[in-house]
Amino acid sequence: MTAAPDEVGTPSPPTAPAALTRPALSAREVEVLRHWLRSDSKLAVAGDLHIALGTVNTHLSRIREKYALVGRDATTKTALLVRALQDDIITIAEL
């Protein structure tokens, strides 16, 4: 990819992508998120982690809120997957 010329006609150096601000997720939130991204359902996550379904939902809501607070909305499971991949919370090989 070539950089656009500046005012004098010489190419500008490419700019690095802006650093992504990571939300401060707790260890438990990361654990729930990782399980959910690899799972078919929230109920399966609840069973695997021996917690209530409501607790899974609460963790996921808080994770979404924390992403929104840093300007990186993640309102769907797909969006949360993208954020988790960007933030090295999970890898494609783990899915």
C-alpha positions, 0 to 999 in steps of 0.5 A, a space after each residue: 500500500 503506498 502512501 498519498 503524496 504530501 503537499 510537495 509531491 513526496 510520499 508521506 510515510 504510512 501511519 501506524 494503526 491507532 492503538 486499541 484501548 483495552 477494557 479492564 476485564 476481570 479474570 472471571 470476565 475473561 474466563 466467561 467470555 472465552 467459554 462463551 465464544 467457544 460454546 454453543 450457548 450461555 446455558 452450556 457456559 453456565 454448566 461448564 463453569 458451575 454458575 447460574 445462567 443469570 451470572 453468565 448474562 451479567 458478566 457478558 453485560 459488564 464486558 459489553 459495557 466496558 468495551 463501550 466505555 473505551 469506545 469499542 462497542 461490542 453489542 453482538 457475539 460476533 463483535 465480542 469475538 472480533 474484540 477478543 481476537 484483537 485483544 489476544 483474549 482468544 485465538 482463531 485456533 482455540 475456536 
